[in-house]
């Protein structure tokens, strides 16, 4: 920006004639144009905020994605120069780190998704497993609700359930994350969320949907496939989908074709009874062009299309939620596919924002899951090899340990089913009391490119008395529990722990280690794109409470 002004110069001169006393004084006025550089006013507010949450995506998980993209011999990113959308966003934006535990002196060391998302949504300290409440249990307005109050459009997208902890925390207020039926009621009745795209139809359906033919017919009339309404998790006869359509003006969608065709400014898309299909299944159906569910990228693009029509701007939260689910199961192959699916959605956002100056994009995680990492080991020690370098002094090159081959990355991508699929292969009812090492090795070897023997797999099905039995507890009430030999206190999810034991059986072949079946307190990456006056404040070590405050200020100002 330049600023121009006129400078008047007065020049007096004495004109002498032959040195006599007769003189004349002449005043000369000269106008000079001066150009001054004035720095542009710093942009500190934006019209739109897009928050992308890779649930469970710590720096270790980002490292897995980047190593695969850049160095896997058969990387699917070869045509893109090995560049992920995350790395492209990082190159044009800012990078930081964020702590995420329940905030404040009275908080805790480790966070769950509900608390973390609440802290991001409100900029306030929250307690574990709370939805939209501060640490004292008070209802706090979220960034989504504040955006709506300012006349902006709002949206929530997730590949889990729309009532799951992360999306719920932006638009509901409940004392516990498990109250998904009540969360569903809030999401519909509040009219605060214009676009909701995810799974989780089971808490929107009447309790008797599995046997009530009239209720089933109403779902068929809406265009819902049977897989979406196969069962309910409600205890009453309310059909919230009909209420959303008839009382609140939502267009409904139940598959990718209906999503693509949907019109209007209010859209509720529920594409699965519970969580949406895992990313390994998505990779397979995409290759065969047989997908019926929309991808996370598809849902993101649809949400952007609808919300961006609002002249006042919008707030949109997009969650890649099954990165976390794979991490809980210690399933590296599945987790890689989830990271790839999330990066597709990041790419859609990157292409939408890369030439804009009115939008803040934040990509982060709520926490890290599993304490994952690649590690060197004493298994499969490398053989000696001759190198031609002039520093070898006639000696062979032979490291003391196995540092992991890059071909592992392709083999992880080649996994054709999750550990849940392997468990179903052994027993569809998950009764593993009499399972054998042969059954487990057969199941693992069917889906994994890393092979195990029956002896190596024999520990997967072993059960023992549950030292942590708690009557009525949703996860710890069983008298028998899968036998975990180390860090057993950190494997908490009942029979699902057999999946973690599959991870142990595969670990030495994959050069992978996992430290827990739950979350860690590791700081998580923060990618920020938008006007520099806004994004520069994210390039630091911060806390999720501060990220929430910064986003709210950028979108709706100080209140």
N, C-alpha and C positions, 0 to 999 in steps of 0.2 A: 504494500500500500504506500502511496506517495502523498505528500502534502505540499501544495504550491503556495507561495506568498510573494508579494511585491515589496521590494525594499527601496525606499526613496533616499537617494544620496544628495545631499546639498553641498555644492562645491562653490566656494567663494574664491574669486580670483581678482587680483588687482592688475588692471591693464594700464601700464605706464606709457605715457607718450613723451618721448625725449627727456625723460627724467625730470620733467617739470612737476609742479605741484598739482597740476590738473589730472585727477585720476577718476576712473569709473569702476564701480563695483557691480559685478554681474553674478547673479545667483543662477546656477545651472542645476536643474532637477533631472536626475536620470533614474529610470525605473529598471530594476534588475530582478529577473525571475529566479527565485531560489527553490530548488527541489529538495525536500527532506524525506528520507526513508522512515516510515512509521511502521513498526512491526504489527502484523495483523493481530486482532484480539484472539486470545486463546480460546478454543472451543472446549467447553467443560460440560456441555449437556448434549444429549442425543435424542433422536426421535424414537428409535427402536433399540431394544436390548434382546439379544439372543443368547441364552445360557445353555451350553451343552455339557452334560454330566456323563462322563464315562464311569459308571458305578463300579467301584473296586479298582479303578485304573490308576495305580501308583506309577512312579517313575520306572519301576521294574517292568510293569506291563507295557508301558510306552517303549521301553527298550526292546522287548520281544517284537513288537510291531515294526519298529525301525530296523532291527537286525534282519527280520524276514524280508521287508521291502527292499532293503539295500543290498543284502548279501546272500539270500537264498539262491542256490544255483538256478532254480526254476521260478523265481519270484513272479507273482502276478503283476508286479509293478514295473517290470522291465520296460514296457512300452512308455512308461511315465518317467523314465530315468531313475527309477528306484525311489521316487519321492512320494511320501505320504501326503495326504491333505493336511494332516497335523503339522508336518514340517514346513509346508508352504505357508500355512497360517503363521507359524512361528517366525518365518523369514520376513514377513511384511508387518508383523506386529511386535508385541512385547512378550517376554517370558518371565515368569516368577514362580514362587513356591508358596504353598499355603498349609499351615497347620489346621487341624480339623476336629480335634477332640472337643467334648463339651466344655464350653468356654468358662473362664473365670476361676476365682479361688475355690469355689465350691463345686467345680466341675469334676470330670473324670479324666483318665488317661487315654481311653479308647472310645471311639464314637460308633454309633450305628447309623444306618442310612436316614432314618426318620429325624434324628437329632441334627445330623449334618445338613440335610436338606432344609430343615427349619431354620438353621442358623444362616444359610445362604439366602433363604427367602425373606427373612425378617431383619437380618443384621443384629439379632439379639441372641444372647446365650440361651440355650435350650437344654432340656434334660434328655437322657437316653430314652428312646422309643416313643417320644412325644411327637405329635403332629400339630404344627402351627401354634404352639404354646411356648412362652418363655420359661426360664428355669424355675419360676415360681408358680407355673401353671396358668398364667394369664393368656388370654387370646391376644395375639399380636397381628396386626395387618401385614400381609405379605407384599412383596414387590408386585405380584400379579394383581392383588386386590387394589393396590395404590394406582397401578396403571389403569385399571378399569375405572376407578373413581375419577381419573383425569380424562376419561373418554377414549382411551386407547383400546385396541383389540387385544385379546389374550389367547394363549394356546398352550396345551400340554401334550407332549408326544413321548411315548415310551414303548419299548419292545417287551415290557413285562406285563403289568396290569395297571390300568389307569388309577386304581385305588391303592397301588403299592406305595411304599413309604416315600419314595422320592417325589413322584408327581403329586401325591396327596398333600405333602407339606406346603405346597404353593397355593392351595385353594381350599383347605379344610382345617378344622381345629378340633382335635380329639385327644383325650388323655393317653391313648395307646394306639400304636400303628395297626394292631390286629383288628380294630373296629372298622373293617372295610365296608360292611353293609351301611353303616352310618356315614362313612366317608362318601360312598356313592350317592347317598341322599343329598349330602351337602353340595357335591359337585353339580348336581342337576338343579336343585332348588335355588342356589345362590345366584344363578345367572351370571356369575363372574367369569366363566371360562367359555369363550366362543368356540374354540376348536379343541376337541379331545380325541386323540387317536392312540389306541393301544389294544391290549387284551383285557381280560377280567370281566367278561359278561356275567359270570356266575353270581356276582353280588348285585346285579341289576334285575335278576329274574325271580319270579314267584317261587316259593319254597317247593311247590309240587310240580314244577315244570317237567320233571322226568316222567310223570304219570298222567298229567292233566292234558288230555288231547286238545281241549279248547285253547289252552294257553300255548300249546305247541303250534296249533294252527295259526294263532296270532303272530307267532314268530315267523312261520313260513310266509305269511302274507307280507311281512316286512322284508322278506328276501334273505332271511338268515339261514345259513346251512345248519344242519342238525348238530354238527360238532360245536357250534357256538352256544347252543342252548341245551346241551345234554344234561347238565345238572345245575343246582342252585346252592348258594351258600347263605341264603336269606332264611329267616325264621317266620316271615309273614308272606302274604299273598300279593304284595305290591309288584307291579311290573314297571320298573323305573324307565325302561326303554320306551314304553308307550307314553309314560308321563313326560319324558323328555321331548318326544315328538308332538304330542297333542297339547301339552300345557306350557312348554317352554320354547317351542319353535325350532327344535333341532332337526336337521336332516340326518338320517341314519345311514350307516354303511357297514357292511359285514364281510366284504372281500375286496380285492384290489380293483376289480372292475367297477364296483359300486363307488369306491373311493374316487376313482378317476372321473366318474360321471357326476359326482355330487356338486350341487350348486348352492348358492346362498352364503350367508355370513356366519351361520351357526351349524357346526358339524360335530356329530358324535359317531366315531367309528370304533367298533369293538370287534376284533378280528379273531378272537379265541375265547374259549370258555374260561381259561385261566391265563397263564403266560403264553406269549406267542411262540412260534416254532423257534428252536435253537438255530444258531448260525451255521452249524454244519449241515443241517437239513436245508437251510436257505441256500447255501453254496451249491448243494446238489440240485435243487429244483430250478435255480437260476440257470445252471448249465443246460438243463433239459427243457427250459422254458415251460415249466409246469407249476410255477408258484401260484397259489390262490390267495395267500396272505400278501399284503403289501410289505415291502421292505422298510427299514428305518429311513432310508433315503426317500422312498416314495412318500411316506407320511410327512417327512420334513418338507419336501417340495410342495405338497398339497397345503400344508399349514402356512408356508410362506406365501403361497399364491392367494389364499383367502385373507390372511391377516394384513398383508401389505396393501390391500385396497382401502384400509382405513386411513384417511388423511391425517389423523391425529397420531398415528404410529401404533406400535404394538410391543408386547412382551411375549416371548416364546421360550419355553423350556423344553429341551430335547434330551431324553435319557437313553443311553446304551446300557440297559440294566443287567443284561446277562453276562457281561464281563465279570461281574460280581458273583453270579451263580456258578460260573465255571471255576472261579477262584476258590469259592467255598468247598468245591469238590476236589480241588487240587488237580484239575484236568487241563493240562497245558495246551493240548491240541484244540480242545473246544474253545479255550480262552483266546487262542490266536484267531480263530474264525470270528469270534465276537468282536475282537479289536478291528478286524477287517470290515465287518459290517458297520461298526461305529464310524470308521474312517470314511466309508462311503457317504454317510450322512454329513460328516464334517466337510467333505468335498462339495456337497450340494450347497452348504452354507457359504463356503469359501467362494464359489463361483457367483453366488448372489451378492456378496458384500464387497468383493475385491476392488470394485471401482466406486464404492460409496463412501461418503463422509458423514452420514447421518445415523450410523448404526454402531453400537458396541456389541462385539461378540466376545464372550468368555467361554473357553473350553477348560474344564477342570474335572476333578473327581470328588466324590464325597469322602472317600478314604481309600486306602489300599487293602486288598483282600488276599490273604493266604501267605504273606511273606514269601513271595515267589522270587526265584532267581536261577540263572544258569550258574553252574559251579564246576570247578575241576575236581577230578577224583583219581583214585588208584585203580579204577576199573578199566579194562581194555587199554593198558599202557601202550603208548606209541612205539612202533618199531624204529630202529635206527635207520637213518637215510643219509645219503651223501649229498652235500651241497657244494656248489662251485665257488662260493664267496671267498674272497681273499683273506677273510679273517678267521676261517675255520681251522687253520693250522694243521690240516691233515686229519682232523677229528670228525667223526660222524655227528650228525645232529640228532639228539635223542632226549627230549624233555623228560623230566622225572614223573610227570603226571599227564592224565588225559584231559586236555583243555576243551574238548568238544568240537566235533566236526561241523562245518557249515551245512553239510547234507542233512543234519538233524532238523534244520528248519523246514526243508521240503517234506521230510517224513512226518513232522508235526502237522503240516498242512494236509497231508494225505490221510489223516485220521478220518474215518467215515462214519463215526458215531460217537456220542458222548459216553462217559462212564455210566450214565443212567441206562443207555442202550445195552451196555455190557451186562449190567445187573439184571435187566429184563431178560436177557438171553439166558442167564443162569436160572432164574425163576421169575416169571412174570408177577407172581404174588409177593416177591421179596421174602420168601421163607428160605433162609440160607443155613438153617440149623445143620443140615446134612450135606451141604455142598462140598465138592471136592476140588483139589487143585487142578485136576484135569478139566473140570467144567469151567473154572475161572480162566485157565490159560486158553481154552478154546474160545471163550467169549472175548477175551482181550485180543487175541490174535486175529479174530474175525474183523475187528474194527480198527486195529492199530497197526501201523507199519513197523513199530518196534515190537519184537516178539519176546515172549516169556515162556519158560518151561512150567510144567505142572508143579515142580518143586518151588520155583520162584513165586508162583501164584498161590501156593498152599495157605499162606497166612491171610489172604484176602477175606476168606469166609469164616475165620475163627471168631467165636463169641465167648464172652466171659460174664461173670456177675457184674452188675452195674454198681460200682462203688458210690455213685452219685445219684442213686435212686431218690426221686422226689414224687410222692403220690400226687397224681393229677397234673403234673407238669407236662406241657405239650411235647417236650423232647426227652425228658429224663425219667419218665415214669416206667419204662420197660425194665423188667428185672434183669434181662440179658442185653448186652451191648457189644458192638464190634470191638475186638481186642486191639488196642493201640498201645504200642510198647514204649513210646516216648512222647512227652508233651501231651499226654492223654487228656488232661484237663481242658485242652484247647480244641478238642474235637467233640462237638456238642450236639450235632444234629441227628441223633438216633441212628437208624439203619442206613441213612445216607452215608455214614462214615465208612461203609464198605467201599464206596467210591474213592474216598481218600486213601484207602488201603490199596486200591488199584494204582493210584498215583505213586505210592511207595514201591509197588512192584515194578513199575516202569521207570522209576527215577534214575537208576544208575545207567540205563541205556540211553536216556534222553539228556543226561547231564543237567538234570533239573533238581532243585531242592524246594521244599515247601516247609514253612515253620509252624503253620497253624491252619485250622479249618475255619477260623473267624477273621477278624480284621486286625490290622496293625495301626499304630499311631504315626506311621511314616508321613512326612510332608508330601503333598501331591503337586504335580505340575499345574501351572496356570498359564494359558495362552490368551492373550488379549489383542483384539484388533479393533481399530476405530480411530477417531481423532486423537492425535498425540496428547492433547491436553487432558483427555480422559484416560487413555491407556497407560501413560507413563507411571501412574500411581500403582499399577499392578506388577511392575517389574521390581519385586522385592520379596522378602520373606514377610508373610502376613498371616492372618487367621481368617477362616471362613466368615466369621462375624463381620470382619472388616470388608471382605469382598461384598457381602450383602449390603453393607452401608454404602459402599462406593457405587454399586449398581443402582441402588435406589436414588441416590443423589444425582447420578448422571441421567436417569430416566425421568424423574418427577421433581427433582430439586429438593432443597432442604425444607422440611415441614415443621 
